[in-house]
Amino acid sequence: MVNGFSEIDVEESSFYYDLPQYWPFWATVESLDVPFYLHPRRPLKNRKDLEGHPWFLAGAWAFGVETATHALRLMGSGLFDQYPKLTIVLGHLGETLPNAIWRIENRLNEISRGIPAKKRLGEYLRNNFYFTTSGNCCTKTLMNTILTVGADRVMFGTDSPFEKMGRAADWLDTLDAIGEADRVKIARTNAEKLFKLGAPAKSGASA
């Protein structure tokens, strides 16, 4: 797990991981066949768009926008064409991207010039990303995420200590908008598959 962009040498600088100097790192991640969790971080202090509105600087807005923009940079850079087996995990049901991807693709089809990505960005979203429910217990958003990327790409998360674990667990346990098969995938088996956790040993089985 990495918290957003890096500051190198100079405080309040930003280096995103689509930049060429990070591609050898991505080659190693792909070769190890492990997921990479792109987690939010607070935006730089020199941003002016939220000046005077500190309540939007963290999880309410800026965290998600920062991380979604970073994920778009990764997709647009052609990174997943070079390393097609890379897997990125995003929290909070995708930082708005499953809701926004249609418009993003539509506008890129109309105006893009020279974008390195060889595929439509939605293809990378569906094939190279997983999404946790952490901090986003919104049934409508969950359903749209499932419709966009499929239930096999969604995993349960709580965002503890920022959100209450019990609230998130109760929400998933009582959610009647999905079938039991998808609930089990989201609650357990998708994570088992992604993180190679394996099935638990049966009671009484020898080690």
TAZI-V328341 format. One record per residue. N is the residue number from 1. RES is the residue in one small letter. SS is DSSP state (@ for helix, = for strand, . for the rest). PHI is phi as a letter, one per 40 degrees, with the letter a starting at -180 (NA if undefined). D_CENTER is the distance of its C-alpha to the mean C-alpha in whole Angstrom. Layout:
N/RES/SS/PHI/D_CENTER + N/RES/SS/PHI/D_CENTER
This chain:
1/m/./NA/11 + 2/v/=/b/12 + 3/n/=/c/12 + 4/g/./g/11 + 5/f/./c/14 + 6/s/=/b/18 + 7/e/./b/21 + 8/i/./b/24 + 9/d/./g/28 + 10/v/./b/28 + 11/e/./c/26 + 12/e/./g/24 + 13/s/./b/23 + 14/s/./b/20 + 15/f/=/b/19 + 16/y/./c/15 + 17/y/./c/14 + 18/d/./c/15 + 19/l/./c/19 + 20/p/@/d/21 + 21/q/@/c/22 + 22/y/@/c/19 + 23/w/@/c/19 + 24/p/@/c/21 + 25/f/@/c/19 + 26/w/@/c/16 + 27/a/@/c/19 + 28/t/@/c/20 + 29/v/@/d/16 + 30/e/@/c/17 + 31/s/@/c/20 + 32/l/@/c/19 + 33/d/./f/17 + 34/v/./b/15 + 35/p/./c/11 + 36/f/=/b/9 + 37/y/=/c/7 + 38/l/=/c/6 + 39/h/=/b/8 + 40/p/./c/10 + 41/r/./a/13 + 42/r/./c/16 + 43/p/./c/17 + 44/l/./c/20 + 45/k/./c/24 + 46/n/./c/25 + 47/r/./c/23 + 48/k/./b/26 + 49/d/./c/24 + 50/l/./b/23 + 51/e/./c/26 + 52/g/./g/28 + 53/h/./b/26 + 54/p/@/c/24 + 55/w/@/c/23 + 56/f/@/c/20 + 57/l/./c/19 + 58/a/./b/17 + 59/g/./c/14 + 60/a/./c/16 + 61/w/./a/15 + 62/a/@/c/15 + 63/f/@/d/12 + 64/g/@/c/10 + 65/v/@/c/12 + 66/e/@/d/12 + 67/t/@/c/8 + 68/a/@/c/8 + 69/t/@/c/11 + 70/h/@/c/10 + 71/a/@/c/8 + 72/l/@/c/11 + 73/r/@/c/13 + 74/l/@/c/12 + 75/m/@/c/12 + 76/g/@/c/15 + 77/s/./c/17 + 78/g/./g/17 + 79/l/@/d/16 + 80/f/@/c/15 + 81/d/@/c/18 + 82/q/@/c/20 + 83/y/./b/17 + 84/p/./c/16 + 85/k/./c/16 + 86/l/./c/13 + 87/t/./b/10 + 88/i/=/b/6 + 89/v/=/b/4 + 90/l/=/b/1 + 91/g/./c/5 + 92/h/./f/8 + 93/l/./f/7 + 94/g/./g/5 + 95/e/./f/7 + 96/t/./g/10 + 97/l/@/c/9 + 98/p/@/d/10 + 99/n/@/c/13 + 100/a/@/b/14 + 101/i/@/c/13 + 102/w/@/c/17 + 103/r/@/c/18 + 104/i/@/d/17 + 105/e/@/c/18 + 106/n/@/c/21 + 107/r/@/c/22 + 108/l/@/c/21 + 109/n/@/c/23 + 110/e/@/c/26 + 111/i/@/b/26 + 112/s/./c/24 + 113/r/./b/26 + 114/g/./g/25 + 115/i/./c/22 + 116/p/./c/21 + 117/a/./d/19 + 118/k/./c/21 + 119/k/./b/19 + 120/r/./c/17 + 121/l/@/c/14 + 122/g/@/c/13 + 123/e/@/c/14 + 124/y/@/c/12 + 125/l/@/c/9 + 126/r/@/c/11 + 127/n/@/b/12 + 128/n/@/b/10 + 129/f/=/b/6 + 130/y/=/b/6 + 131/f/=/b/5 + 132/t/=/c/7 + 133/t/./c/10 + 134/s/./d/10 + 135/g/./g/13 + 136/n/./a/12 + 137/c/./c/15 + 138/c/./b/16 + 139/t/@/c/18 + 140/k/@/c/18 + 141/t/@/c/14 + 142/l/@/c/13 + 143/m/@/c/16 + 144/n/@/c/15 + 145/t/@/c/11 + 146/i/@/c/14 + 147/l/@/c/16 + 148/t/@/c/14 + 149/v/@/b/12 + 150/g/./g/14 + 151/a/@/c/14 + 152/d/@/c/14 + 153/r/@/b/10 + 154/v/=/b/10 + 155/m/=/b/11 + 156/f/./c/13 + 157/g/./a/12 + 158/t/./b/14 + 159/d/./g/13 + 160/s/./c/17 + 161/p/./c/19 + 162/f/./c/18 + 163/e/./b/18 + 164/k/./c/20 + 165/m/@/c/20 + 166/g/@/c/22 + 167/r/@/c/21 + 168/a/@/c/18 + 169/a/@/c/20 + 170/d/@/c/23 + 171/w/@/c/20 + 172/l/@/c/19 + 173/d/@/c/23 + 174/t/@/b/24 + 175/l/./c/22 + 176/d/./b/24 + 177/a/./c/22 + 178/i/./b/21 + 179/g/./c/23 + 180/e/@/c/24 + 181/a/@/c/23 + 182/d/@/c/19 + 183/r/@/c/19 + 184/v/@/c/20 + 185/k/@/d/17 + 186/i/@/c/15 + 187/a/@/c/17 + 188/r/@/a/18 + 189/t/@/c/18 + 190/n/@/c/14 + 191/a/@/c/14 + 192/e/@/d/17 + 193/k/@/c/17 + 194/l/@/c/14 + 195/f/./c/15 + 196/k/./f/19 + 197/l/./c/20 + 198/g/./g/23 + 199/a/./c/25 + 200/p/./c/27 + 201/a/./c/30 + 202/k/./c/33 + 203/s/./d/35 + 204/g/./g/38 + 205/a/./c/37 + 206/s/./c/38 + 207/a/./c/36
